[in-house]
Amino acid sequence: MKQPLIQFENFTFQYHSQAEPTLHDIDLTIFKGEKVLIVGPSGSGKSTFAQCINGLIPYTYEGELQGRVTINGKDLTQTSLFDLSFDVGTVLQDTDGQFVGLTVGEDIAFALENDEVSLDKMKAEVDRWAKTVELDRFLSHRPQDLSGGQKQRVSMAGVLIDEAPILLFDEPLANLDPATGKETVDLIDRLHKQTETTIVIIEHRLEDVLYRDVDRIIVFNDGRIVADMLPDELLKTNILIEQGIREPLYVTAMKYAEVDLTTITNLSDIEKVAGNRLKEKLSEWMKDIPEARAQRYDQPQLVLEGIDYRYGKNDRKVLDEISVSLNKGEMISIVGKNGAGKSTLCKAICGFITPSSGSIHWETQPFDQFSIKERADKIGFVMQNPNQMISKKMIWEEVALGLVLRGVSEDEIDRRVEKVLKVCGLYSFRKWPISALSFGQKKRVTIASILVLEPEMIILDEPTAGQDFKHYTEMMTFLKALNQSGMTVVMITHDMHLMLEYTERALVVFDGKIIADTKPVNVLTNEELIHKASLKETSLFTFAKHLALPDPFLFTENFMTYDQEVRLT
């Protein structure tokens, strides 16, 4: 008989600062040893649900509770946060905010030090878990110096060492490159099988999580559970789309081809999916899609020639002979693994760092002679971490700040701020303090604060990290509209869907060099390039190869053309 480990019984929760409950009448049981995926749009109640599991509610975030929650047999309201920490280990989205040790080894050992475990046993346990997460060679490194995926593993080891029966992952893939995200999903799966830990994953990137099996998918919206189903059963419905959640692209392709999904087996496993006449139906559908016509851009706007940069005299080059021309009106993606040099390249463009050699021109002007402020009038830069950009307490004030400093009239400020807040899905929060926002919402605030300045070019570092599909689509539709009005849009991204859907040109960065400058579909169908740059083959291409379609490349390209037409009409 299955043992209940997490139980919500007719549970409702309302924050003291809110007029309405965030969670309504939640009835849910998660059993020992299960691996459960929680999905839902931003504001659906996923994070609040998670905070009830690890005890942050009611002990850190206070409010009114109705009903009952039990975690490993312990009543939530009768158990201290300290005691709950032995039952639930949490790996946060922002791993930097979770580190406490000066080295990886110290960070992993932190929980055991608090428990006054003997030094010999502590070293043995640290070595054991460091090997489990493949970090045994990095025990003396600072956690902050590691890549995004390695940081994630440090956090995992730090909670695994306590051997808590429940592991809670809050958007573990949000800041990882595609290949590292895939490795993380694989590692979580191996840990689940080895330790028999109950695992709860909250994640927007549904398709990526389904790289390995999950037992159930629970869909939240408006503080309620909309669905609690087996993955195959859920994918055969329209529930995900109706709730503003992106379903796997290959499933969408089958729906476009009018495949009867009730006849499909192993729908959640892209390498096993099968069905009667599936190949024929998709081949017929593909023939009816007109070929996409690429627009030509030939007016250089920003030109880089021979850009070199290294952080210290004896360090390796972070940028190595970068030469590239960005044309006016283009929408470009910059992709590559964590640490490849993508963000450093953009910092060099904006003047935050000074290249050791090379030149930058804005149209015919020597851009490297411009001050940071002068560059900012031409190029808006949205950083990856929103906390590094925010300087005001309230949302409206933060978005308006740049206009205020430029002496724009109050009426014009109100008009432009209101417009951009609506587009970024933040208007209903306009009077909120920024401290009350999620990481994804803060991200939208920083994007809004740059967009409101209406620069000629905007560079966005991971613009969709932590965004649900609804806000992702709204944001990208807005950026596309800005692009069509003449603004050049450059995006550093780990989101391969974004690259395929919204950009016509991709720059692939590896070890400080641009190793490819081509169409996005060429990148994600090139196995050598994918492996070298830590990317991930698009599921459409994988699916087409699995079905032995005559031209997987054309299938991928045609799907993206058709999908955009459907969603934009």
QUIHUZI-V454977 format. One record per backbone hydrogen bond with DSSP energy under -1.0 kcal/mol. NH is the residue of the N-H (numbers start at 0). CO is the residue of the C=O. Records with the same first field share a line. If there is no record, write none. Layout:
BEGIN
NH: CO / CO
END
This chain:
BEGIN
4: 29
5: 29
6: 69
7: 27
8: 67
10: 25
11: 65
12: 22
13: 63
15: 61
17: 14
21: 12
22: 12
23: 222
25: 10
27: 7
29: 5
31: 2
33: 30
35: 198
36: 215
37: 200
38: 217
43: 40
48: 44
49: 45
50: 46
51: 47
52: 48
53: 49
56: 50
58: 54
59: 55
60: 55
63: 13
65: 11
67: 8
69: 6
70: 73
71: 4
73: 70
75: 68
77: 74
83: 79
84: 80
85: 82
86: 83
87: 83
88: 165
90: 167
94: 92
96: 93
97: 94
103: 140
104: 138
106: 102
107: 103
108: 104
112: 108
113: 109
114: 110
115: 112
116: 111
121: 117
122: 118
123: 119
124: 120
125: 121
126: 122
127: 123
128: 124
129: 125
130: 126
131: 127
132: 128
133: 130
134: 129
137: 134
140: 137
144: 141
145: 142
150: 146
151: 147
152: 148
153: 149
154: 150
155: 151
156: 152
157: 153
158: 154
159: 155
160: 156
162: 159
165: 86
166: 197
167: 88
168: 199
169: 90
170: 201
173: 170
175: 172
178: 533
180: 176
181: 177
182: 178
183: 179
184: 180
185: 181
186: 182
187: 183
188: 184
189: 185
190: 186
191: 187
192: 188
193: 189
194: 190
195: 191
197: 164
198: 33
199: 166
200: 35
201: 168
202: 37
205: 203
208: 204
209: 205
210: 207
211: 208
214: 34
215: 34
216: 228
217: 36
218: 226
219: 38
220: 223
222: 43
223: 220
225: 218
226: 218
228: 216
233: 229
234: 230
236: 233
241: 237
242: 238
243: 240
244: 239
251: 247
252: 248
253: 249
254: 250
255: 251
256: 252
257: 254
258: 253
260: 258
262: 259
263: 260
264: 273
268: 265
271: 268
272: 268
273: 264
277: 274
280: 276
281: 277
282: 278
283: 279
284: 280
285: 281
286: 282
287: 284
288: 285
300: 325
301: 325
302: 360
303: 323
304: 358
306: 321
307: 356
308: 318
314: 311
317: 308
318: 308
319: 511
321: 306
323: 303
325: 301
327: 298
329: 326
331: 488
332: 504
333: 490
334: 506
339: 336
344: 340
345: 341
346: 342
347: 343
348: 344
349: 345
351: 346
352: 346
355: 307
358: 304
360: 302
361: 364
362: 300
364: 361
366: 359 / 364
367: 359
368: 365
369: 366
374: 370
375: 371
376: 372
377: 374
378: 374
379: 456
381: 458
387: 384
388: 385
389: 385
394: 431
395: 429
397: 393
398: 394
399: 395
400: 396
403: 399
404: 400
405: 401
406: 403
407: 402
412: 408
413: 409
414: 410
415: 411
416: 412
417: 413
418: 414
419: 415
420: 416
421: 417
422: 418
423: 419
424: 421
425: 420
426: 420
428: 425
429: 426
431: 428
433: 392
435: 432
436: 433
441: 437
442: 438
443: 439
444: 440
445: 441
446: 442
447: 443
448: 444
450: 446
451: 447
452: 449
453: 450
456: 377
457: 487
458: 379
459: 489
460: 381
461: 491
464: 461
466: 463
471: 467
472: 468
473: 469
474: 470
475: 471
476: 472
477: 473
478: 474
479: 475
480: 476
481: 477
482: 478
483: 479
484: 480
485: 482
486: 481
487: 455
488: 329
489: 457
490: 331
491: 459
492: 333
495: 493
498: 494
499: 495
500: 496
501: 497
502: 498
503: 330
505: 517
506: 332
507: 515
508: 334
509: 512
511: 339
512: 509
514: 507
515: 507
517: 505
522: 518
523: 519
525: 522
529: 525
530: 526
531: 527
532: 528
534: 529
541: 537
542: 538
543: 539
544: 540
545: 541
546: 542
548: 543
554: 550
555: 551
556: 552
557: 553
558: 554
559: 555
560: 556
561: 557
562: 558
563: 559
564: 560
565: 561
566: 562
567: 563
END
